[in-house]
């Protein structure tokens, strides 16, 4: 059903599908009347894309530059001049590499917009709804934050979108600490500490399983709204996930960050292509993670291991071997900060260096993990 209107309410989600991402973005912003929402033409506006790791947006992990270009074009046309892009990659990757590979160096030059690398930024401590968290200083200099996450699966939290994307605004040391705190609680509290004023979600080809992409699922959709909890709940529906299974979402709703009441959301589709039934979302992660004992692992570490397991599983399938890695290796594969100082049998990363069989690195490279596990399989 197509519904047209002008005033965007908190419980509304605007959605559009197509392949001209720049034009689609501008259309969404016009429909949302973003300029009226911002108001003051001298507002300091920050755009927060997702540049988690060095890969082009077509890989399914990073925000498409066309969406960011669409937002800048829309804002400039309406007299907003103070625009900057802020982001940091995950621990283990340099933001500079990610922004270049995803095309943000060209974008920033063409549109004359500064890029602030949060890996180089100092931080301050903020009380975020009862939890003290370290946040990059640049956040203090923002009047209006536009979050531009990619809707993706995540090997530890099930999904990542509006709420989790704010992790790009904290220092690397704090990111590690988030993992040691189990991710969900600090993510929810961070969302209470940093207000997102408007959100444009890149649902063009996000990977339904892995935060760092590799298996893009093309949907060619962009959606927008003002409530990050509601948009993440909608994202769960798109990914065929139960939002109640996403711990940080439930916690954020409890902290008053937003509403999970998708039943009463008003979803306005700006074209007639977005309302049809979609193919079910293939999820690979559950079967693969059965072989792993993960305790507080960093995204980069776990995100390197899971694609290796997928590669090994497909090799097993090609040769007709049954996939039961723990039975074959005699144990599960351990990964994460929770194993530091403990002993065990098979461990991935520096945190498990006391293990009998260990591949070091922080995080280790995918190829190193593959060679390590391949050797273990071959001698088992
Ligand atoms: S080795 Fe430990 S600290 Fe390093 S990336 Fe892996 S889980 Fe994180």
Boltz pocket constraint, residues with backbone or C-beta under 6 A from the ligand:
constraints:
  - pocket:
      binder: B
      contacts: [[A, 91], [A, 296], [A, 297], [A, 298], [A, 300], [A, 301], [A, 335], [A, 336], [A, 337], [A, 348], [A, 349], [A, 350], [A, 351], [A, 352], [A, 361], [A, 362], [A, 363], [A, 364]]
      max_distance: 6.0
